[in-house]
Amino acid sequence: MTFKQFALRKELLDQIAELGYKQPTPIQEKAIPAILAGKDVLAGAQTGTGKTAAFTLPILQLLSAKSQTKTKTPNCLILAPTRELAAQVGESVQRYGKGLPIRSTIIFGGVNEKPQKRVLHQGVDIVIGTPGRLLDLTNQGDLVLSSIDIVVLDEADRMLDMGFIHDIRKIIQKLPRKRQ
């Protein structure tokens, strides 16, 4: 199997080739087609097997295929347990999505929230962040979740172990019922 068989946009295929990816890993072979088909996916695999690409590539494909309405509210929310993981996922979104009209931002606590609020008010398609800061910005009205079509709980087991269950539940309640 090759990445071309997923019928991904040329920009995504170019980035995949530039990064030296030859063929999809087993997690990517299973997850990418399911996500592209609009299915919900629960997946687990060892570190270094390409899990981030397994959800990031189809998300970028789906969002870039939508008509760009230039709304300021995000269409995708990716929750991560730590700022380090949020930053890694954010870098992957930027790297894989190079050349696509997709705007993303990374949101986490422990830093000044004013720059994060400014980016949100300018408008983004994908928000990647940690539950605590995401919930804070949602409660303050700076992050609107009413247009979220896709939500990812990256390392959900770790978020639960870290005690984020209540924040995650509150965030999920603010999302549209119909979402992937």
DOMI-605477 format. One record per residue (C-alpha): residue number from 1; z, y, x. Coordinates in nm, 2 decimals, padded with zeros to 4 digits, m for minus. Each point is the difference from the previous one (the first is absolute). Layout:
<pts>
PT num     c3     c2     c1
PT NUM      Z      Y      X
...
</pts>
This chain:
<pts>
PT num     c3     c2     c1
PT   1  00.00  00.00  00.00
PT   2 m00.07  00.36  00.11
PT   3  00.13  00.34 m00.12
PT   4 m00.35  00.07 m00.13
PT   5  00.04 m00.27 m00.26
PT   6  00.27  00.22 m00.17
PT   7 m00.27  00.26 m00.07
PT   8  00.21  00.28  00.16
PT   9 m00.14  00.35  00.05
PT  10 m00.20  00.06  00.32
PT  11  00.27  00.24  00.13
PT  12  00.26 m00.28 m00.03
PT  13 m00.22 m00.26  00.16
PT  14 m00.08  00.25  00.29
PT  15  00.38  00.05  00.06
PT  16  00.07 m00.37 m00.01
PT  17 m00.28 m00.06  00.25
PT  18  00.12  00.29  00.22
PT  19  00.35 m00.15  00.00
PT  20 m00.14 m00.33  00.12
PT  21  00.07 m00.21 m00.31
PT  22 m00.24 m00.29 m00.01
PT  23  00.10 m00.19 m00.31
PT  24  00.28  00.02 m00.26
PT  25  00.33 m00.17  00.06
PT  26  00.11 m00.26 m00.26
PT  27  00.22  00.27 m00.18
PT  28 m00.29  00.24 m00.01
PT  29 m00.24 m00.27 m00.13
PT  30  00.23 m00.06 m00.30
PT  31  00.14  00.34 m00.07
PT  32 m00.30  00.23  00.04
PT  33 m00.22 m00.16 m00.27
PT  34  00.30 m00.02 m00.24
PT  35  00.09  00.36  00.05
PT  36 m00.36  00.11 m00.04
PT  37 m00.01 m00.20 m00.33
PT  38  00.29  00.20 m00.13
PT  39  00.25 m00.28  00.02
PT  40  00.37  00.03  00.10
PT  41  00.07 m00.17  00.33
PT  42  00.33 m00.13  00.15
PT  43 m00.06 m00.10  00.36
PT  44  00.19 m00.10  00.30
PT  45 m00.11 m00.07  00.35
PT  46  00.13  00.02  00.36
PT  47  00.00  00.32  00.19
PT  48 m00.33  00.08  00.16
PT  49 m00.22 m00.19 m00.25
PT  50 m00.16  00.32 m00.15
PT  51  00.21  00.05 m00.31
PT  52 m00.03  00.38  00.01
PT  53 m00.38 m00.03  00.02
PT  54  00.01 m00.26 m00.28
PT  55  00.12  00.27 m00.25
PT  56 m00.12  00.32  00.17
PT  57 m00.37 m00.09  00.02
PT  58 m00.04 m00.09 m00.37
PT  59  00.21  00.30 m00.11
PT  60 m00.23  00.23  00.20
PT  61 m00.30 m00.17 m00.15
PT  62  00.13  00.04 m00.36
PT  63  00.11  00.36  00.04
PT  64 m00.32  00.11  00.17
PT  65 m00.21 m00.16 m00.28
PT  66  00.18  00.21 m00.26
PT  67 m00.16  00.33 m00.09
PT  68  00.18  00.26  00.20
PT  69  00.15  00.22 m00.26
PT  70  00.19  00.21  00.26
PT  71  00.33 m00.05 m00.19
PT  72  00.31  00.09  00.20
PT  73  00.19 m00.31 m00.12
PT  74 m00.02 m00.32  00.21
PT  75 m00.17 m00.32 m00.13
PT  76  00.18 m00.24  00.24
PT  77  00.37 m00.03  00.10
PT  78  00.10 m00.21  00.30
PT  79  00.38 m00.06  00.04
PT  80  00.13 m00.11  00.34
PT  81  00.36 m00.07  00.10
PT  82  00.01  00.22  00.31
PT  83 m00.16  00.31  00.14
PT  84 m00.15 m00.20  00.28
PT  85 m00.18 m00.24 m00.23
PT  86 m00.11  00.29 m00.22
PT  87 m00.14  00.17  00.30
PT  88 m00.18 m00.32  00.11
PT  89 m00.15 m00.04 m00.34
PT  90 m00.10  00.36 m00.01
PT  91 m00.18 m00.03  00.33
PT  92 m00.18 m00.31 m00.13
PT  93 m00.12  00.19 m00.31
PT  94 m00.13  00.28  00.22
PT  95 m00.16 m00.23  00.25
PT  96 m00.17 m00.23 m00.25
PT  97 m00.09  00.29 m00.23
PT  98 m00.16  00.22  00.26
PT  99 m00.31  00.16 m00.15
PT 100  00.11 m00.06 m00.36
PT 101  00.10  00.29 m00.24
PT 102  00.35 m00.15 m00.03
PT 103  00.30  00.22  00.06
PT 104  00.34 m00.16  00.09
PT 105  00.34  00.11  00.11
PT 106  00.32 m00.17  00.13
PT 107  00.33  00.09 m00.16
PT 108  00.34 m00.09  00.14
PT 109  00.35  00.14  00.04
PT 110  00.18  00.13  00.30
PT 111 m00.25  00.28  00.05
PT 112 m00.07  00.34 m00.17
PT 113 m00.15 m00.06 m00.34
PT 114 m00.18  00.33 m00.03
PT 115 m00.31 m00.11  00.19
PT 116 m00.01 m00.32 m00.21
PT 117  00.02  00.20 m00.32
PT 118 m00.27  00.23  00.13
PT 119 m00.24 m00.29  00.05
PT 120  00.08 m00.15 m00.34
PT 121 m00.07  00.33 m00.17
PT 122 m00.34  00.01  00.18
PT 123 m00.08 m00.34 m00.15
PT 124 m00.02 m00.35  00.14
PT 125 m00.15 m00.33 m00.11
PT 126  00.25 m00.23  00.18
PT 127  00.37  00.05  00.05
PT 128  00.18 m00.22  00.25
PT 129  00.37  00.03  00.02
PT 130  00.36 m00.12 m00.01
PT 131  00.17 m00.04 m00.34
PT 132  00.27  00.26  00.05
PT 133 m00.21  00.30  00.09
PT 134 m00.27 m00.10 m00.25
PT 135  00.26 m00.01 m00.28
PT 136  00.14  00.33  00.11
PT 137 m00.34  00.17  00.00
PT 138 m00.08 m00.16 m00.34
PT 139  00.32  00.12 m00.15
PT 140 m00.07  00.35  00.14
PT 141 m00.34  00.00 m00.16
PT 142 m00.19  00.02  00.32
PT 143 m00.14 m00.35 m00.02
PT 144 m00.16 m00.09 m00.33
PT 145 m00.06 m00.38 m00.05
PT 146 m00.18  00.02 m00.34
PT 147 m00.34 m00.08  00.16
PT 148  00.10 m00.30  00.21
PT 149 m00.25 m00.28 m00.05
PT 150  00.12 m00.21  00.30
PT 151  00.35 m00.06  00.13
PT 152  00.09 m00.20  00.31
PT 153  00.35 m00.12  00.09
PT 154 m00.05 m00.07  00.37
PT 155  00.28 m00.23  00.14
PT 156  00.16 m00.01 m00.34
PT 157  00.25 m00.26  00.11
PT 158  00.12  00.23  00.28
PT 159  00.03  00.30 m00.25
PT 160  00.22 m00.22 m00.22
PT 161  00.21 m00.11  00.29
PT 162  00.05  00.37  00.10
PT 163  00.13  00.08 m00.35
PT 164 m00.30  00.19 m00.14
PT 165 m00.02 m00.19 m00.32
PT 166  00.14  00.28 m00.22
PT 167 m00.24  00.26  00.16
PT 168 m00.29 m00.23 m00.04
PT 169  00.08 m00.06 m00.37
PT 170  00.02  00.37 m00.06
PT 171 m00.33  00.06  00.17
PT 172 m00.17 m00.29 m00.19
PT 173  00.13  00.15 m00.33
PT 174 m00.19  00.32  00.08
PT 175 m00.33 m00.18  00.05
PT 176 m00.26 m00.06 m00.27
PT 177  00.05 m00.34 m00.17
PT 178 m00.37 m00.09  00.07
PT 179 m00.03 m00.03  00.38
PT 180 m00.09 m00.25  00.26
</pts>
